[in-house]
Amino acid sequence: MTSRIDPYVAYRLQLLQEGQTLRSFWEQLGQGDPEARERLAKFLHRLHGTSGTYGFDRVSELARSLREVVVARPARILDESLVEPLVAALLEASLGQEAAEPASP
């Protein structure tokens, strides 16, 4: 008999990887990668939606806010302090420290 992992638990585990992905995209943006802004904006858009679906409201809101900043500001005035709150929220959520209720099917 094969056991299946709960999708909510699987997503919580995925949030650690999302933090690493966020840092990677942020670094690419800082290095002047011409496509980094679009990749980062798409990643943040997806993170906003999926984290909201799974009940991680803080992660969702921080992803939405950061996406707005990334789209609106020139890359040269985006600094690491802008991404840290979202990275911290991703870690907290992955550890189960953010209260979240799985969305109803």
Residue frames as qw, qx, qy, qz and C-alpha x, y, z in Angstrom:
[[0.000, 0.889, 0.457, 0.000, 0.00, 0.00, 0.00],
 [0.427, 0.294, 0.006, 0.855, 1.40, 3.38, -1.00],
 [0.186, -0.743, -0.444, 0.464, 0.87, 6.31, 1.32],
 [0.320, 0.671, 0.255, 0.618, 0.33, 9.76, -0.13],
 [0.306, -0.205, -0.327, 0.870, 1.53, 12.96, 1.41],
 [0.088, 0.813, 0.505, -0.277, -1.09, 15.57, 2.17],
 [0.453, 0.648, 0.223, 0.570, -0.90, 18.39, -0.46],
 [0.254, -0.943, 0.003, -0.214, -0.89, 21.01, 2.31],
 [0.732, -0.564, 0.282, 0.258, 2.10, 19.36, 4.00],
 [0.736, 0.242, 0.339, 0.534, 3.86, 18.98, 0.64],
 [0.227, 0.848, 0.144, 0.458, 3.37, 22.67, -0.09],
 [0.479, -0.868, 0.129, -0.012, 4.69, 23.63, 3.33],
 [0.791, -0.277, 0.349, 0.419, 7.81, 21.62, 2.60],
 [0.575, 0.549, 0.322, 0.514, 8.10, 23.29, -0.82],
 [0.080, -0.988, -0.094, -0.091, 8.24, 26.72, 0.82],
 [0.603, -0.609, 0.308, 0.413, 11.86, 26.19, 1.88],
 [0.591, 0.167, 0.521, 0.593, 12.81, 25.68, -1.76],
 [0.193, 0.867, 0.368, 0.276, 10.80, 28.75, -2.71],
 [0.349, -0.904, 0.084, 0.232, 12.99, 30.83, -0.40],
 [0.589, -0.309, 0.501, 0.554, 16.11, 29.58, -2.20],
 [0.437, 0.525, 0.564, 0.465, 14.52, 30.26, -5.57],
 [0.036, -0.974, -0.224, -0.022, 13.62, 33.78, -4.47],
 [0.450, -0.744, 0.282, 0.405, 17.20, 34.49, -3.39],
 [0.590, 0.021, 0.587, 0.554, 18.52, 33.14, -6.69],
 [0.293, 0.747, 0.472, 0.364, 16.22, 35.34, -8.78],
 [0.224, -0.963, -0.065, 0.136, 17.06, 38.33, -6.57],
 [0.557, -0.498, 0.410, 0.523, 20.77, 37.74, -7.10],
 [0.507, 0.329, 0.589, 0.537, 20.29, 37.48, -10.86],
 [0.085, 0.926, 0.334, 0.156, 18.41, 40.78, -10.82],
 [0.382, -0.869, 0.141, 0.280, 21.23, 42.42, -8.89],
 [0.583, -0.255, 0.538, 0.553, 23.77, 41.12, -11.41],
 [0.223, 0.524, -0.247, -0.784, 21.95, 42.89, -14.21],
 [0.265, 0.165, 0.913, 0.264, 20.42, 39.84, -15.91],
 [0.229, 0.025, -0.260, -0.938, 18.07, 41.46, -18.46],
 [0.556, -0.251, -0.642, -0.464, 15.38, 38.77, -18.04],
 [0.287, -0.081, -0.797, 0.526, 15.62, 38.50, -14.25],
 [0.276, 0.049, 0.276, -0.919, 12.93, 41.08, -13.51],
 [0.677, 0.024, -0.360, -0.641, 10.33, 39.22, -15.57],
 [0.612, -0.017, -0.788, 0.072, 11.26, 35.83, -14.08],
 [0.138, -0.048, -0.659, 0.738, 11.16, 37.27, -10.57],
 [0.432, 0.031, 0.075, -0.898, 7.80, 38.98, -11.17],
 [0.720, -0.010, -0.544, -0.431, 6.29, 35.73, -12.52],
 [0.483, -0.018, -0.802, 0.350, 7.70, 33.76, -9.58],
 [0.054, 0.053, 0.508, -0.858, 6.26, 36.25, -7.08],
 [0.578, 0.003, -0.200, -0.791, 2.89, 36.23, -8.87],
 [0.710, -0.042, -0.684, -0.161, 2.75, 32.43, -8.64],
 [0.346, -0.027, -0.733, 0.586, 3.92, 32.45, -5.01],
 [0.291, -0.036, 0.228, -0.929, 1.26, 35.04, -4.14],
 [0.704, -0.025, -0.320, -0.634, -1.48, 32.87, -5.62],
 [0.716, -0.024, -0.697, 0.012, -0.42, 29.45, -4.40],
 [0.244, 0.025, -0.679, 0.692, 0.45, 30.54, -0.88],
 [0.415, -0.054, 0.158, -0.895, -2.91, 32.29, -0.62],
 [0.743, -0.028, -0.504, -0.440, -4.66, 29.14, -1.83],
 [0.668, -0.070, -0.697, 0.252, -3.01, 27.13, 0.93],
 [0.499, -0.799, -0.330, -0.056, -3.85, 29.71, 3.59],
 [0.626, -0.257, -0.097, 0.730, -0.42, 31.31, 4.02],
 [0.129, 0.931, 0.332, 0.077, -1.79, 34.83, 3.97],
 [0.322, -0.843, 0.210, 0.377, 1.37, 36.57, 5.19],
 [0.514, -0.161, 0.629, 0.561, 3.52, 34.92, 2.51],
 [0.367, 0.621, 0.620, 0.309, 0.89, 35.73, -0.09],
 [0.013, -0.979, -0.185, 0.083, 0.68, 39.40, 0.89],
 [0.400, -0.699, 0.375, 0.459, 4.47, 39.83, 1.08],
 [0.525, 0.098, 0.669, 0.516, 4.88, 38.20, -2.35],
 [0.263, 0.807, 0.487, 0.206, 2.26, 40.54, -3.83],
 [0.177, -0.959, 0.012, 0.222, 3.87, 43.60, -2.28],
 [0.488, -0.481, 0.511, 0.519, 7.37, 42.64, -3.39],
 [0.506, 0.382, 0.641, 0.433, 6.15, 41.98, -6.92],
 [0.135, 0.944, 0.298, 0.045, 4.68, 45.47, -7.07],
 [0.315, -0.843, 0.269, 0.342, 8.02, 46.95, -5.97],
 [0.580, -0.165, 0.633, 0.486, 10.04, 44.84, -8.42],
 [0.429, 0.602, 0.578, 0.345, 7.84, 45.87, -11.33],
 [0.024, 0.972, 0.229, 0.042, 7.79, 49.57, -10.39],
 [0.330, -0.869, 0.277, 0.243, 11.38, 50.32, -9.35],
 [0.558, 0.674, -0.484, 0.017, 14.61, 50.29, -11.33],
 [0.920, -0.095, -0.334, 0.180, 16.80, 47.32, -10.38],
 [0.453, 0.400, -0.388, 0.696, 19.56, 49.62, -9.12],
 [0.262, -0.438, 0.346, -0.787, 17.43, 50.74, -6.16],
 [0.892, -0.265, -0.229, -0.286, 16.28, 47.27, -5.12],
 [0.078, 0.570, -0.741, 0.347, 18.26, 46.12, -2.11],
 [0.398, -0.003, -0.911, 0.111, 18.40, 42.95, -0.05],
 [0.138, 0.083, 0.628, -0.761, 16.33, 44.43, 2.78],
 [0.580, 0.124, -0.145, -0.792, 13.26, 44.29, 0.52],
 [0.701, 0.093, -0.655, -0.267, 13.41, 40.51, 0.14],
 [0.150, 0.217, -0.834, 0.484, 14.25, 39.55, 3.74],
 [0.523, -0.028, 0.442, -0.728, 10.70, 39.75, 5.18],
 [0.840, 0.221, -0.216, -0.446, 9.42, 37.33, 2.52],
 [0.543, 0.327, -0.759, 0.151, 12.33, 34.93, 3.03],
 [0.110, -0.176, 0.743, -0.636, 11.63, 34.94, 6.78],
 [0.687, 0.086, 0.215, -0.688, 7.90, 34.37, 6.21],
 [0.776, 0.285, -0.504, -0.251, 8.66, 31.44, 3.90],
 [0.323, 0.263, -0.831, 0.368, 10.85, 29.86, 6.57],
 [0.346, -0.068, 0.580, -0.735, 8.23, 30.40, 9.28],
 [0.779, 0.174, -0.046, -0.601, 5.49, 28.95, 7.10],
 [0.677, 0.301, -0.667, -0.077, 7.57, 25.91, 6.15],
 [0.200, 0.162, -0.824, 0.505, 8.17, 25.24, 9.85],
 [0.349, -0.547, -0.748, -0.139, 4.47, 25.56, 10.59],
 [0.271, -0.315, -0.418, 0.807, 4.89, 28.79, 12.54],
 [0.263, 0.034, -0.161, -0.951, 2.40, 30.74, 10.42],
 [0.474, 0.277, 0.717, -0.430, -1.17, 29.86, 11.21],
 [0.331, 0.238, -0.553, -0.726, -2.79, 28.56, 8.07],
 [0.683, 0.188, 0.599, -0.374, -5.86, 26.60, 7.25],
 [0.257, 0.002, 0.804, 0.536, -5.81, 24.44, 4.14],
 [0.411, 0.161, -0.196, -0.876, -8.26, 25.68, 1.55],
 [0.683, 0.191, 0.610, -0.354, -11.44, 23.70, 1.15],
 [0.340, 0.013, 0.788, 0.513, -11.61, 21.60, -2.02]]
